[in-house]
Each structure stands twice: as C-alpha cells, then as structure tokens.
C-alpha cells in the first residue's frame, strides 16, 4: 500500500509539473530553448515521434521519482516543515541536474545557450515540484509519510 501512495504522489507531481509548469515555461523559457534547437538542427531532434514523447515522459517520471524517494528517505533526518525540507532536498537534486547539464555544456560542442536556458528552466521546474511535494507529501502519503526531525530553527 505504501508503494501505491508513493507512486500516486510521483504521478501527481508529474501532472502538476506539466499542468502548472508548462504554461509558465511556454512564455518564459521554451521560446529560447526552441529557438536554439531551430538554429542548430543537426544537434537536436525536433520531429518527435510518439515513442520519443513516451521516452521523454518516462525520463521525467524517473527523475521526479528519484527526487521524491530521496526526500522520503531524508525526511526523518532533516529539520523543518515538509515544505522546508522539500525545498532543501529538491535544491540538492537541482544542483545535481544543473551540474550534469553544465558538464555536457562544457564537454560537447552543442550550443552553450541551450544548456544555460535549460538550467534556468530547471530551476523553475524543480522549485515548482519541490513546492508541490512539500504541500502534498503528507496528504498523499498519509500514514506512510516519514516523520521529520524536531522542528527547531533549521
């Protein structure tokens, strides 16, 4: 039953990532990302098939699953509210994501601006999912939610 609650949370966060984050990205970062992709068609596949979309959504699902799993494992050891701890954990996850993007940006000849915009976009998305996780974690996980450390000035 715990796994069902956990997967429900991850699915809900994925849905919120696209329903809330998608429109914000559409007017902020996506025009820049798509512009970079159009400038360099040899680097980017712009014709996505159904399998490409499914693969992309699967990768995103796994990324948020990992972030929520790490949050769940660290929750008992970290002080503060679920929201505060979620922001802490997802900040570390974003730092890892941004670092990997920066490594690719530095090591390959792909357009650097694409990675810079991607890193900025990921800050928005990780922040949004961290906020949603912090607010929804205890509600979705119910009795399976991990307990937090005593909430002193963390």
C-alpha positions as CSV (number, residue, x, y, z in Angstrom):
1,X,0.0,0.0,0.0
2,X,2.9,2.3,0.8
3,X,4.2,1.9,-2.8
4,X,0.7,2.9,-4.2
5,X,0.7,6.1,-2.1
6,X,4.3,6.8,-3.2
7,X,3.5,6.3,-6.9
8,X,0.4,8.3,-6.6
9,X,2.4,11.2,-5.2
10,X,5.0,10.9,-8.0
11,X,2.3,10.8,-10.7
12,X,0.5,13.8,-9.2
13,X,3.8,15.8,-9.1
14,X,4.4,14.9,-12.8
15,X,0.9,16.0,-13.7
16,X,1.3,19.3,-11.8
17,X,4.8,19.8,-13.4
18,X,3.2,19.9,-16.8
19,X,-0.2,21.5,-16.0
20,X,1.3,24.3,-13.9
21,X,4.9,24.5,-15.1
22,X,4.0,24.0,-18.8
23,X,2.2,27.3,-19.3
24,X,4.8,29.2,-17.3
25,X,7.6,27.7,-19.4
26,X,5.7,28.4,-22.6
27,X,6.1,32.2,-22.0
28,X,9.4,32.2,-20.3
29,X,12.0,29.6,-21.3
30,X,10.6,27.4,-24.1
31,X,10.8,30.1,-26.8
32,X,14.5,30.4,-26.1
33,X,15.0,26.6,-26.0
34,X,13.1,26.0,-29.2
35,X,15.0,28.9,-30.8
36,X,18.3,27.3,-30.0
37,X,17.0,24.0,-31.3
38,X,15.9,25.6,-34.6
39,X,19.3,27.3,-35.0
40,X,21.2,24.0,-34.7
41,X,19.0,21.3,-36.3
42,X,22.0,18.9,-36.7
43,X,22.2,18.7,-32.8
44,X,18.6,18.5,-31.9
45,X,15.8,16.1,-33.0
46,X,12.8,18.4,-33.5
47,X,10.5,15.8,-35.0
48,X,9.3,13.8,-32.0
49,X,7.5,10.5,-32.6
50,X,5.0,9.1,-30.1
51,X,7.9,6.8,-28.8
52,X,10.1,9.9,-28.3
53,X,7.4,11.6,-26.2
54,X,6.8,8.5,-24.1
55,X,10.5,8.2,-23.5
56,X,10.7,11.8,-22.5
57,X,7.8,11.5,-20.1
58,X,9.3,8.3,-18.7
59,X,12.7,10.0,-18.0
60,X,10.9,12.9,-16.3
61,X,8.8,10.4,-14.2
62,X,12.0,8.7,-13.1
63,X,13.7,12.0,-12.3
64,X,10.8,13.0,-10.0
65,X,10.5,9.5,-8.6
66,X,14.2,9.7,-7.6
67,X,13.8,13.2,-6.1
68,X,10.7,12.2,-4.0
69,X,12.4,8.9,-2.9
70,X,15.4,10.9,-1.7
71,X,13.1,13.3,0.1
72,X,11.2,10.4,1.7
73,X,14.5,8.9,2.9
74,X,16.0,12.1,4.2
75,X,12.7,13.5,5.7
76,X,13.4,11.9,9.2
77,X,16.9,13.3,9.4
78,X,16.1,16.9,8.4
79,X,14.5,19.6,10.5
80,X,11.7,21.8,9.4
81,X,8.3,21.6,7.9
82,X,7.7,19.3,4.9
83,X,7.8,22.3,2.7
84,X,11.1,23.5,4.0
85,X,12.7,20.0,3.8
86,X,11.3,19.5,0.3
87,X,12.9,22.8,-0.8
88,X,16.2,21.6,0.8
89,X,16.2,18.2,-0.9
90,X,15.0,19.4,-4.3
91,X,17.6,22.1,-4.2
92,X,20.3,19.4,-4.0
93,X,18.6,17.5,-6.8
94,X,18.5,20.6,-8.9
95,X,22.2,21.3,-8.2
96,X,23.0,17.8,-9.4
97,X,20.8,18.3,-12.6
98,X,22.4,21.6,-13.3
99,X,25.9,20.2,-12.7
100,X,25.3,17.4,-15.2
101,X,23.9,20.0,-17.7
102,X,27.0,22.2,-17.2
103,X,29.3,19.2,-17.8
104,X,27.6,18.5,-21.1
105,X,27.7,22.2,-22.0
106,X,31.5,22.3,-21.3
107,X,32.5,18.9,-22.9
108,X,30.5,18.9,-26.1
109,X,30.1,21.3,-29.0
110,X,26.4,21.7,-28.5
111,X,25.2,25.3,-28.4
112,X,26.0,26.6,-24.9
113,X,23.0,28.9,-24.7
114,X,20.7,25.9,-24.9
115,X,22.2,24.4,-21.7
116,X,22.1,27.8,-19.9
117,X,18.4,28.3,-20.7
118,X,17.8,24.6,-19.8
119,X,19.4,25.1,-16.4
120,X,17.4,28.3,-15.7
121,X,14.2,26.5,-16.8
122,X,15.0,23.6,-14.5
123,X,15.3,26.0,-11.5
124,X,11.7,27.0,-12.2
125,X,10.5,23.4,-12.6
126,X,12.4,22.0,-9.6
127,X,11.1,24.8,-7.5
128,X,7.6,24.2,-8.6
129,X,7.8,20.4,-7.9
130,X,9.5,21.0,-4.6
131,X,6.7,23.3,-3.5
132,X,4.0,20.8,-4.6
133,X,5.8,18.0,-2.9
134,X,6.2,19.9,0.3
135,X,2.5,20.8,0.3
136,X,1.1,17.4,-0.8
137,X,3.5,14.9,0.7
138,X,1.7,14.2,4.0
139,X,-1.7,14.4,2.4
140,X,-0.9,11.8,-0.3
141,X,1.3,9.6,1.8
142,X,-1.0,9.6,4.8
143,X,0.2,7.2,7.5
144,X,3.1,6.2,5.3
145,X,4.7,9.6,5.4
146,X,8.1,9.7,7.0
147,X,8.4,11.7,10.3
148,X,10.6,14.7,10.5
149,X,13.3,15.6,12.9
150,X,12.2,18.0,15.7
151,X,11.4,21.4,14.1
152,X,14.0,23.7,15.7
153,X,15.4,26.7,13.9
154,X,16.7,24.8,10.8
